[in-house]
Structure formats: C-alpha cells, structure tokens
Amino acid sequence: MTFPVIGVVGGGQLARMMAPAAVALGFHLHVLAEAEDVSAVDAVAQSPVGDYQDLDTLRAFARGVDVLTFDHEHVPNEHLQTLIAEGVNVQPRPDALVNAQDKLVMRAAIEKLGLPNPLWAAVASVAEITAFGDSNGWPVVLKMPRGGYDGKGVKVLRSDAEAAGAADWFDAMSPLLAEEMVPFSRELSALVARTPSGEARAWPVAESIQVAGVCDEVIAPAPGLPASVAEQAQSAALRIASELGVTGVMAAELFETPGRGAGYLINELAMRPHNTGHWTMDGAVTGQFEQHLRAVLDLPLGSTAALGSIVVMKNFLGGSNQDLFSGYRAALAAEPTVKVHSYGKSVRPGRKIGHVNVIGSPDDDVAAVRARATTVANIIRDGQ
C-alpha cells in the first residue's frame, strides 16, 4: 500500500500548516499555488503555480491525487462539480462548500435547520435595504454574499441616507445580504471536523477577539461561557456539518447573545481549517490541520481534548519591522513555553504573518496567559 496524495487548492498559510501534519503521517502533500512566493511553497516540495479559477489547471493538478481539498473557499463551484463527474474525490463536496462561498445560501440553510440566525434578507435595491432597516431597526449590516473576508465586503448603514450611499454595491453584486446589527457580548467559534462516512468531533468552543475586522486573539475554552451555551453551540456546529454534508474542518463563527434565545447566533461558516482553530496546533491532542487531513481521507478522527486549562492564540500582524527573526532571541527567552508559527510571508502593515500559542497551567489566570502571548507576539512584530 502506498501513502495517499492530498492535493490542496491554494497556497496560503493554511496549506503551509498542513505540511507538518502530512509529513508526520507520511502523506504526500501537493499544493496548487497562486504564485511562487506564497506561504506554502517553501514548505511543500510539490507546489505548481496555477490559476484555481481555470478548469484545465484544476484538472491537471487533480491528476494522481487521492483527494482534493482547499486552503480557501473561492474555487468556482461549477468546476468542482465537473471534477467530481470526472472521478476526482473532492472534499468537502461543492454542495456543502457553497454554504461557505455564498452568505445568502448559508443564511437560508441555517434558517431551514431552525438554528439561531440574525434577522436577515436578500436585498436587490436601496429601497429594499431601507425597508429592511425600517422594519427591523437601524443600523443595518450590508454584506457582499461572495468574496468578503476579514471585514472586507461589509458596510454598516445607520440610516436610509447611508443606505442610498451604498447603491454602487449593486453594480458589483446583486442581491446583497442585509442583516440586523446584533448586540452581542463577544464572538465565539465552534470548530468541528467530520469525515465522509459521518464520524464527527468538536473542539471546545473558543472566544475570538477581533480588531478592525481581523482575528487578533483566541482563548480556549471560552472563559465564563455557560455550559449550556457551549453544549448547544457545539451541537449546532455538528448538526450543520452533518446536515450539509461537510467534510474536513468547519468553523461556525458565532455571536454570544446573553438573554436572547439560545444565547448565541450564527455569524458565518468556514469549511477549512480556520484562524480561530490555530490554538489546537499546540493546545489540543489533535490539531485542526492533522484532523482535516484525516477527515478528508475518511480516516478515524483524533481526540479534540484541550491540553491545558486555558490556551491562548495571538496573531501578529505586519508592522514597520521587516526582520522578524531579529526578535526571536528576546521573544523565546521571554516565554519558554511559547510556540511560534511564522507564515513565511513578506511583511506588510496589517497583514497576518504569524501567530503564537501559549498553554496555561491550572494555576494561571486568563489575563496572565494572554499577557504572555501578547508580549511574545509584540516582540516578534516590532523587533528587539
């Protein structure tokens, strides 16, 4: 028996972080990279450059792989349907993936399942935005259903006058998604994995802290989260994965809403390893990247138990310092328990270029572990 070949479409940091897990298990990883300088190229020997929106390029890349999976959700759905018809094993399947590609499809699916949704509507004109705001209250959150990420493709409209200023969005895409502005206490992430044969596991629900629309920090398990809310959120994520036929890792991003309904609302879905799951790399028995590879190959899933009473993941974004390695000596000396993950990216202000994980001991409080993670991340970002 030969070890399987896993093809990953997209050469970003998620594909890069699949590489150590693949090597440890003996799998062969191939990556379809967007350019020669993307993150995964340095970590994966087989990283041809090609356009993932071109069907013939996808066909050529898929030849000889045992399963095709993704670093991002932007591959045209119709191309994936064609590949499946031609015998390619695509995981997750496009019928599931479309719920992460199109927020309108996702909202309708969540509603059909009877799970907690914000108030929402598909809107095709300024008049329909205004009608939604007048009926459900202002502000209104306007979203492009496809292509948005890290706060991009999102606009907050506080009045009908501001809605009129969003008219040009319909030139790019229509209909758009209008949602209520949810009064939430914090953001949460329910991360799960599922195999094609139906085995599924959930990690502890984590708290996700966003800064300027970008994930800045993750704390697992979410401190102070009522057990009933955590259980319902995990159950909802597992049900979504099962009902939609998701395979691999899926993150359900949530708003915590104390006193409203189940105590949470579903914000978005991602059907791949996710920034809010990076803590699992060092803080859980089975990290999300190993679990994703096991899942798409329909192998038994690993334990998702946390390895510490508290685990903190802290992203570091690009700043003025171009020489990240210059801070390593001071950063590693400052916190011997830290695990550093650098993405091999060129440094640009505001760009995600790496993260650190710190596992707390039973005697640590959350604030202390967060401070340790922040100290290390800041030293690397700023240099020493």
C-alpha positions as CSV (number, residue, x, y, z in Angstrom):
1,M,0.0,0.0,0.0
2,T,1.3,3.5,-0.9
3,F,0.6,6.5,1.2
4,P,-2.1,8.9,-0.1
5,V,-1.5,12.1,-2.1
6,I,-3.5,15.0,-0.9
7,G,-4.0,18.0,-3.3
8,V,-4.7,21.4,-1.7
9,V,-6.0,24.2,-3.8
10,G,-4.5,27.4,-2.6
11,G,-1.0,28.1,-1.2
12,G,-1.7,30.3,1.8
13,Q,-0.7,29.8,5.4
14,L,-3.4,27.2,5.9
15,A,-1.9,24.9,3.3
16,R,1.6,25.7,4.7
17,M,0.4,24.5,8.2
18,M,-1.0,21.3,6.7
19,A,2.6,20.3,5.7
20,P,4.0,19.2,9.1
21,A,0.9,17.1,9.8
22,A,1.2,15.4,6.4
23,V,4.9,14.7,6.9
24,A,4.2,13.2,10.4
25,L,1.6,10.9,9.0
26,G,3.6,10.0,5.9
27,F,1.1,11.6,3.5
28,H,2.2,13.3,0.3
29,L,1.0,16.9,0.0
30,H,0.7,18.8,-3.3
31,V,-0.3,22.4,-3.4
32,L,-1.7,24.5,-6.3
33,A,-0.1,27.8,-5.5
34,E,-1.3,31.2,-6.7
35,A,2.3,32.5,-7.1
36,E,5.9,31.4,-6.5
37,D,6.1,33.5,-3.3
38,V,3.0,32.3,-1.4
39,S,3.3,30.8,2.1
40,A,3.1,27.1,1.3
41,V,5.7,27.0,-1.5
42,D,8.6,26.9,1.0
43,A,7.0,24.1,3.0
44,V,5.7,21.8,0.2
45,A,8.0,20.5,-2.5
46,Q,5.2,19.8,-5.0
47,S,3.7,23.3,-5.4
48,P,3.0,24.1,-9.0
49,V,1.8,27.6,-9.7
50,G,-1.6,27.9,-11.5
51,D,-4.9,29.7,-11.7
52,Y,-7.5,27.9,-9.5
53,Q,-10.3,29.5,-11.5
54,D,-9.2,27.7,-14.7
55,L,-10.8,24.3,-15.1
56,D,-8.0,22.8,-17.1
57,T,-5.4,23.9,-14.5
58,L,-7.5,22.2,-11.8
59,R,-7.8,19.1,-13.9
60,A,-4.1,18.9,-14.4
61,F,-3.4,19.4,-10.7
62,A,-6.0,16.8,-9.7
63,R,-4.4,14.0,-11.8
64,G,-2.8,11.5,-9.4
65,V,-4.2,12.9,-6.2
66,D,-6.3,10.7,-3.9
67,V,-8.3,13.6,-2.6
68,L,-8.6,17.3,-3.5
69,T,-9.2,19.8,-0.7
70,F,-8.8,23.5,-0.1
71,D,-6.9,26.3,1.6
72,H,-9.8,28.7,0.8
73,E,-13.4,28.6,-0.5
74,H,-13.1,30.5,-3.7
75,V,-12.8,27.8,-6.3
76,P,-15.7,28.0,-8.8
77,N,-18.4,25.6,-7.7
78,E,-19.2,24.5,-11.2
79,H,-15.5,23.5,-11.8
80,L,-15.7,21.2,-8.7
81,Q,-18.9,19.6,-10.0
82,T,-17.1,18.9,-13.3
83,L,-14.1,17.4,-11.5
84,I,-16.4,15.1,-9.4
85,A,-18.2,14.0,-12.6
86,E,-14.8,13.1,-14.0
87,G,-14.0,10.9,-11.0
88,V,-12.0,13.3,-8.7
89,N,-12.5,12.9,-5.0
90,V,-13.3,16.4,-3.8
91,Q,-13.6,17.1,0.0
92,P,-15.6,19.0,1.1
93,R,-18.1,18.5,-1.7
94,P,-19.3,21.6,-3.6
95,D,-22.9,21.2,-2.3
96,A,-21.5,21.8,1.2
97,L,-18.8,24.3,0.2
98,V,-21.3,26.7,-1.4
99,N,-22.6,27.5,2.1
100,A,-19.2,29.0,2.9
101,Q,-18.9,30.6,-0.5
102,D,-22.3,32.4,-0.5
103,K,-23.6,34.0,2.6
104,L,-27.2,34.1,1.3
105,V,-27.1,30.3,0.7
106,M,-25.7,29.9,4.2
107,R,-28.4,32.1,5.8
108,A,-31.2,30.1,4.1
109,A,-29.6,26.8,5.1
110,I,-29.3,27.9,8.8
111,E,-32.9,29.1,8.7
112,K,-34.1,25.8,7.2
113,L,-32.3,23.9,10.0
114,G,-34.1,26.0,12.6
115,L,-30.8,27.2,14.2
116,P,-30.3,30.7,15.6
117,N,-29.9,33.3,12.8
118,P,-29.8,37.1,12.9
119,L,-32.7,38.8,11.2
120,W,-31.7,38.9,7.5
121,A,-32.9,39.4,4.0
122,A,-31.7,39.3,0.4
123,V,-31.9,42.9,-0.9
124,A,-31.6,44.0,-4.6
125,S,-32.1,47.7,-4.2
126,V,-31.6,50.7,-1.9
127,A,-35.3,50.7,-1.4
128,E,-35.2,47.1,-0.1
129,I,-32.3,48.0,2.3
130,T,-34.4,50.9,3.6
131,A,-37.5,48.7,4.1
132,F,-35.4,46.1,6.0
133,G,-33.9,48.9,8.2
134,D,-37.3,50.5,8.9
135,S,-38.8,47.1,9.8
136,N,-36.0,45.6,11.8
137,G,-34.2,48.7,13.1
138,W,-31.1,50.6,12.2
139,P,-28.1,50.1,11.9
140,V,-28.2,47.5,9.1
141,V,-25.1,45.4,8.2
142,L,-24.8,45.1,4.4
143,K,-22.6,42.2,3.2
144,M,-21.5,41.1,-0.2
145,P,-22.5,37.4,-0.3
146,R,-19.4,36.2,-2.0
147,G,-15.7,37.1,-1.7
148,G,-15.6,39.0,1.6
149,Y,-13.3,38.2,4.4
150,D,-11.6,39.9,7.4
151,G,-14.1,42.7,7.4
152,K,-13.9,43.3,3.7
153,G,-17.2,43.4,1.8
154,V,-19.1,44.6,4.8
155,K,-20.7,48.0,5.4
156,V,-22.6,49.3,8.4
157,L,-25.5,51.6,7.4
158,R,-27.0,53.7,10.1
159,S,-29.8,55.4,8.2
160,D,-31.7,55.5,4.9
161,A,-29.4,58.3,3.8
162,E,-26.4,56.0,4.3
163,A,-28.2,53.2,2.5
164,A,-28.5,55.4,-0.5
165,G,-24.7,55.8,-0.5
166,A,-24.4,52.0,-0.9
167,A,-26.1,52.0,-4.3
168,D,-22.9,51.3,-6.2
169,W,-22.5,48.0,-4.3
170,F,-25.3,46.6,-6.5
171,D,-23.1,47.2,-9.6
172,A,-20.7,44.6,-8.3
173,M,-23.1,42.1,-7.0
174,S,-26.9,41.6,-6.5
175,P,-28.7,40.7,-4.4
176,L,-26.8,41.6,-1.3
177,L,-27.3,40.4,2.2
178,A,-28.8,42.7,4.8
179,E,-28.6,41.7,8.5
180,E,-29.5,43.3,11.8
181,M,-26.7,44.8,13.8
182,V,-26.5,42.1,16.5
183,P,-25.9,43.4,20.1
184,F,-23.5,40.7,21.1
185,S,-21.3,40.4,24.2
186,R,-18.4,38.7,22.3
187,E,-17.6,36.4,19.4
188,L,-17.2,32.7,19.7
189,S,-16.0,29.9,17.4
190,A,-17.4,26.3,17.4
191,L,-14.8,24.2,15.5
192,V,-15.7,20.7,14.3
193,A,-14.4,18.1,11.9
194,R,-16.4,15.4,10.0
195,T,-15.4,12.5,7.8
196,P,-17.3,11.4,4.6
197,S,-18.6,8.3,6.5
198,G,-20.1,10.6,9.1
199,E,-17.7,10.5,12.2
200,A,-17.6,13.9,13.7
201,R,-15.8,15.6,16.7
202,A,-15.9,19.0,18.2
203,W,-13.2,21.0,20.0
204,P,-14.1,23.2,23.0
205,V,-15.9,26.4,22.0
206,A,-13.4,29.3,21.9
207,E,-13.6,33.0,22.3
208,S,-12.5,35.1,19.3
209,I,-11.4,38.7,19.7
210,Q,-11.5,40.8,16.6
211,V,-9.6,44.0,16.0
212,A,-10.5,46.1,12.9
213,G,-12.3,43.1,11.4
214,V,-9.3,40.8,11.8
215,C,-9.0,37.9,14.3
216,D,-6.5,39.1,16.9
217,E,-6.7,36.6,19.7
218,V,-8.4,33.4,20.6
219,I,-9.0,32.0,24.0
220,A,-9.9,28.3,24.5
221,P,-12.1,27.2,26.1
222,A,-14.1,30.5,26.1
223,P,-13.8,31.9,29.6
224,G,-17.0,32.0,31.6
225,L,-19.2,30.6,28.8
226,P,-22.2,28.9,30.3
227,A,-22.0,25.1,29.8
228,S,-25.5,25.1,28.3
229,V,-24.5,27.6,25.6
230,A,-21.2,25.8,24.9
231,E,-23.1,22.5,24.5
232,Q,-25.8,24.0,22.3
233,A,-23.1,25.7,20.1
234,Q,-21.2,22.5,19.7
235,S,-24.3,20.6,18.9
236,A,-25.4,23.2,16.3
237,A,-22.0,23.1,14.6
238,L,-22.1,19.3,14.5
239,R,-25.6,19.3,13.1
240,I,-24.7,21.8,10.4
241,A,-21.7,19.6,9.4
242,S,-23.9,16.6,9.3
243,E,-27.0,18.1,7.6
244,L,-24.9,19.9,5.0
245,G,-22.6,17.0,4.3
246,V,-19.5,18.9,5.4
247,T,-16.2,17.0,5.3
248,G,-12.9,18.2,6.9
249,V,-12.7,21.0,9.4
250,M,-15.5,23.5,9.7
251,A,-15.7,26.7,11.9
252,A,-19.0,28.1,12.9
253,E,-18.4,31.7,13.9
254,L,-20.9,32.8,16.5
255,F,-22.2,35.9,18.3
256,E,-22.8,35.4,22.1
257,T,-26.1,37.0,22.9
258,P,-26.9,36.5,26.7
259,G,-30.6,36.7,27.3
260,R,-31.6,36.2,23.7
261,G,-32.8,32.8,22.5
262,A,-30.2,30.1,22.9
263,G,-27.6,32.6,24.0
264,Y,-25.8,32.7,20.6
265,L,-26.4,33.5,16.9
266,I,-24.6,32.0,13.9
267,N,-22.5,34.6,12.1
268,E,-20.5,32.8,9.4
269,L,-19.3,29.4,8.3
270,A,-15.8,28.4,7.0
271,M,-15.2,24.9,5.6
272,R,-11.5,24.5,6.0
273,P,-9.0,25.0,8.9
274,H,-9.6,28.4,10.4
275,N,-7.7,31.2,12.2
276,T,-9.9,30.6,15.3
277,G,-8.6,27.0,15.4
278,H,-4.9,27.7,15.4
279,W,-4.8,27.2,19.1
280,T,-5.4,23.5,18.5
281,M,-2.0,23.1,16.9
282,D,-0.3,23.1,20.3
283,G,-3.2,23.2,22.7
284,A,-5.3,20.1,21.7
285,V,-4.5,16.4,21.4
286,T,-5.3,16.6,17.7
287,G,-4.7,19.9,15.9
288,Q,-7.0,21.1,13.2
289,F,-4.6,20.6,10.4
290,E,-3.9,16.9,11.2
291,Q,-7.7,16.5,11.8
292,H,-8.5,18.0,8.4
293,L,-6.2,15.6,6.6
294,R,-7.5,12.6,8.5
295,A,-11.1,13.7,7.8
296,V,-10.8,14.2,4.1
297,L,-9.2,10.8,3.8
298,D,-12.0,9.3,5.8
299,L,-9.7,8.1,8.5
300,P,-10.7,7.9,12.2
301,L,-10.6,11.3,13.8
302,G,-8.3,12.1,16.7
303,S,-9.2,13.3,20.2
304,T,-10.1,17.0,20.4
305,A,-9.4,17.4,24.1
306,A,-7.6,20.5,25.2
307,L,-4.1,20.0,26.7
308,G,-4.4,22.9,29.2
309,S,-7.0,24.6,31.3
310,I,-6.5,27.7,29.1
311,V,-4.9,28.1,25.7
312,V,-4.3,31.5,24.1
313,M,-3.5,32.1,20.4
314,K,-2.3,35.6,19.5
315,N,-1.8,36.7,15.9
316,F,1.0,39.0,14.9
317,L,0.4,41.4,12.0
318,G,3.0,43.2,9.9
319,G,4.4,46.4,11.3
320,S,7.5,48.5,10.5
321,N,10.0,45.8,11.3
322,Q,10.9,43.7,8.2
323,D,13.3,41.4,10.0
324,L,11.1,39.2,12.1
325,F,13.9,36.9,13.1
326,S,15.7,39.8,14.9
327,G,13.1,39.5,17.7
328,Y,13.3,35.7,18.1
329,R,16.0,35.6,20.8
330,A,14.2,38.0,23.1
331,A,10.8,36.6,22.3
332,L,11.7,33.0,23.0
333,A,13.6,34.0,26.2
334,A,10.7,35.9,27.4
335,E,8.4,32.9,27.4
336,P,9.9,29.4,27.2
337,T,6.5,27.7,26.8
338,V,5.5,29.7,23.7
339,K,5.1,28.0,20.3
340,V,5.8,30.4,17.4
341,H,4.3,29.8,13.9
342,S,5.5,32.1,11.2
343,Y,3.8,32.1,7.8
344,G,6.8,32.9,5.6
345,K,5.1,36.0,4.2
346,S,6.6,39.3,3.3
347,V,5.9,41.9,5.9
348,R,3.2,44.5,5.2
349,P,1.4,46.6,7.8
350,G,-1.8,44.9,8.9
351,R,-1.0,41.6,7.1
352,K,-1.3,38.4,9.1
353,I,2.2,37.0,9.2
354,G,2.2,34.5,12.1
355,H,0.8,33.6,15.5
356,V,1.9,32.3,18.8
357,N,0.3,29.8,21.1
358,V,0.7,29.6,24.9
359,I,-0.7,26.9,27.1
360,G,-1.6,27.9,30.6
361,S,-1.2,25.8,33.7
362,P,-4.1,25.2,36.2
363,D,-2.7,27.9,38.4
364,D,-2.7,30.6,35.7
365,D,-5.5,33.1,35.2
366,V,-6.6,34.1,31.7
367,A,-5.2,37.6,31.9
368,A,-1.7,36.3,32.7
369,V,-1.7,33.8,29.8
370,R,-3.0,36.5,27.4
371,A,-0.3,38.9,28.6
372,R,2.5,36.3,28.0
373,A,1.2,35.6,24.5
374,T,0.9,39.3,23.7
375,T,4.4,40.0,24.9
376,V,5.9,37.4,22.6
377,A,3.9,38.4,19.6
378,N,4.8,42.1,20.0
379,I,8.5,41.4,20.3
380,I,8.5,39.4,17.1
381,R,6.4,42.0,15.3
382,D,8.4,45.0,16.5
383,G,11.9,43.5,16.7
384,Q,14.3,43.9,19.6
